[in-house]
């Protein structure tokens, strides 16, 4: 038998919202003010209309506070969606979510370790007061793990050498092996996810944006697109009209210096039916003279070294021209 699950519960955000609504309903059912309404009506002149201190509210006060505590935790957890406004914070939250798996494995190993030592120590014939059975040892070892164990109680372990040895082994395995293993796992997980966390943050923002766009009406979406003016051509420079379909962002002229124009311009009609001009793959005279100038500078530097090479300057020039890719384009003439 398969229990059908609504599609919106597949999302963590939607499932958290549904759980929050359920908790609010339970809080309303256990609201102390509602249970004290009858007390306010029969209390006479000293009665307070909105009060939570009445005999009828004593039984529901504890469940109400528990539901309120859980609801507040879920509410603040749902507010983490606002981290999408900053890519850096969103990437940090994603990293924290990815390393939670390692923390879960550490918790599982810790529970197994506490259960193993608690059952082992409880089977010893010891005389430590207040630690009879598995339950007290589970609580004591958990307090030792969290650093909440009273230091005065360590004195009771010294009277029983087997118990002292067992507790010492537990602390050594926990602090030396298990904790350091957790640090190594978190370090490796962070190193693996660090290179891609910015990309994951952008994908997360894109996913949330796509979900929001699905809820926007067609009329409102069309109005939004009309304000973007994608049909208007953009200007590369003032008076230099380019293509349409983009959003122009201005920047200072010295922000990204460009020495060569990457926009190739061709004359002729702009009709879409006209063929695209063939790009000349050959080199023009300017490129040839630029290469020739570089070769001359190189030959001059070799000449200044002063006899370190057996070649004469004219021979070096000829060899450099021969080694160039299109050296055959240049012809040496002698008078």
Steps between C-alpha positions, in 0.01 A plus 500: 500500500629839399386810683459789253704805594416847363756644263554813705630289790797396287639849556666564834365854511142391430520212747626738768215740428243217526649387831491857629131530413429173684682626809307827491173303496614296800607817680158650438333189644719525812488879533481583876306821435217301342494258793478795743203666332251326726708596803499864389123497464437350847777676689301809591652845516853369559498289185736589212368456147821377333692295753700179493508441876196299589441144628360393162824596318740307723453172313551650153786738581778242452382369157442857385854608588649193330305567177598866520870413535497268197301752294751777570792277396329409171405863437859619531620208289262603221640852509829365365352539151595866528862392464435491124540879503874452555696244301770478765256426785303260280819309415586478871156358582536242222838395636350457846225284353751280317714434807197404713529145363842465663364639827221242483753219459695635797183508711419141403849385596477695826168337595646157428810580709297625798267201487794257481688645798182554706399135472859384558559712813159413646593130487798561731476423870555859611392700803460847348193666650231624263613289204299181538382369163542606138288816520719700740813407304337613173425836658845525660693418182287743301579772754870416471475531121331841520729625779211524748616232743569643851874486579424398859358167384830397346623447854250214539659314208841488670370259762428241231796433268308305224242777470776764488681310224181454296406868528857602410493280187164653402633854535816412305310341211258793492746788520796354311339289228137592443521879530813523283334274244204740488734795444676317217169408335370856521826634360492262203130562433554874506797469265296292255203737498694828519577520127138452398313675780456826305358303205264307729386828653419640156313181407302524821407860428405408143278218629319730742461761226350239264253389768391859557461568126258206471268674747500831310201563275552534124371857498737612771792318334429668164488838670834428665660403169370816333677711764831328422486625136675204347387607153703823505856488358784561741782748446861388517607863515313824458352487152631147437177297493535128552266202530185467709396249765725595789535719808762772495724552803728804492849500649793744513712515185814398690339202674587250224752640255464363146773576247338318209141527391336157521197613298547421133316733267409441137345726246197416292129440557368388839223282361481152664478344152836645394794258529754555775826644361788260473765565762847546354723239660816643349725756657504863398802721457480638854534152652795418276683818587431442872656154477796638305552764767508237775756295305724802454485579873590141582793504258624826651496352851704201379749729333552699822615189687834531322624193328322238707359351180680398188233635275528843346211746544394454140502123540300523822247721327463248221463208741240686708306580189520138390374374838195723496170355397460712190863586441465437130286811471807717539768516234847625572646709228860594467634797316 
